[in-house]
């Protein structure tokens, strides 16, 4: 009998001796030691939170690749989420953390499992949070893995370093690195988490050969990059991308450019050397960043995590050859991101496009033709959404169809979220003076896909929302289990390919497959160098 099974049987016996409502201790032995969490009797899912997957990236480990966790003796408690990584979050931003504070010591992950034996070999979902590589963590209720675990898988969320702590590049960092690279530490954290999952997930009843990675926004951009990177592409069996890919959304900058930005920050912070920068406290670095005239740190073409541009990797067929499910939302950005303060008239729309595209404007106007106010609003919303994440996600699916060798499933998510009630312990939202949504906003699909409407009390969910959630979660669950979203009780979702007319699944109260209605728009944007 395995150690895992003995511990489970011990837990069952202990729970039988506890009074009603008490929580039984549950232990699992992983590579670095034993962890313990308390599971509510009858829950059907066991959760282990705040498990370290790398050493704390502090002191001399700040701005270095994540280092392996040191073994511990005794039993480590896994009842509480770890701290979120250092970040500045606006009180009105769409984040709701359950983490244990904030710290540079933040490289922790969380596991939810329905397995009662380490021999079950269930499929595994690893979900990566979004936030523009500036904010977020794996504790938010919308990412909670319990409801996915109840559908027959092991679910994992993780933290990774963000903003200056996760993406800072500097000539001295490049020089000290045995890889001659710097930046992308947040992406390397994700690789380390996947390596941890590969090494340890069997102890939770998961199958290390059936890991699907998923994410939204920067999480989706990360998924595309993890498919491309030689460090991670062999660790994954499937990928789900929700709104974003690294082809044109937060694309990596050249290493020299990122290094120069690091030098500029050091000068503005009064820390001219790497040693001086590492001597600063995390709080001092954040304060200096806020004063440094809009400096923002994101991904880098470092020659290590990304040996060459994303498009070159995919065009050469060097990415992970795995099934991909990806798409974006119907109102990723509102029309005003194109029109700005102008009224939605055809003339103003044409002027806005000329401002954005210069001598290539006529090509864009030809495919985004609009002659009425409503047509302008629809076209401007579509263009704004494409420029933000829609085009990059489309490009990802197109390239994977050409060279990936496995099925690709593309979607458009169209269900708007209901009224927002506000985030606990934050200022209430403004009175309902906002323009009604024309579609599903950026990040609107997460709670539906993860089955977490009831965990997010910030919205006035309606019966139709639960119907949508049942459909979307069903597709995601099937894909994670089989590499194909189709299954009993769901509308047929054809693979995205030329011989079926490049059909996508429109996800809404009534979901159906449809031919891409404006494929020519993506093609036109794709033909303009350096855009959309």
ABEGO torsion letter per residue (X at the ends): XBAAAAAAAAAAAAAAABBBGBBBBBBBBBAAEBBBBBBBBGAGBBBBBGBBABBBBBEAABGBBBBBBBBBBEBBBAABBBBBBBBBBBAABBBBBABBEBBABABBBBBBBABABAAAGBBBBBBBBBGGGABEBAABAAABAAAAAAAGBBBBBBBBBBEAAAABBBAAAAAABAAGBBEGAAAAAAAAAAAAAAAAAAAAGBBAABBBBBBBEAAAAAAAAAAABAAAAAABABBBBBGEBAAABGBBBBAAAAAAAAAAAAAAAGBABAAAAAABBAAAAAAAAAAAGGBBBBBBBAGAABABBAAAAAAAGABBBBBBBBBBBABABBAAAAAEABBBBAAAAAAAAAAAAEAAAAAAAAAABBABAAAAAAAAAAAAAAAAAAAAAAAAAAAAAAAAGBBBBBBBBABBBBBBAEBBGBBBBBBBABBBBABBBBGAAAAAAAGAAAABAABBBBAAAAAAAAAAAAAAAAAAAAGBABBBGBBBBBBBBAAAGGBBBBBBABBBBBBBAAAAAAAAAAABBGOX
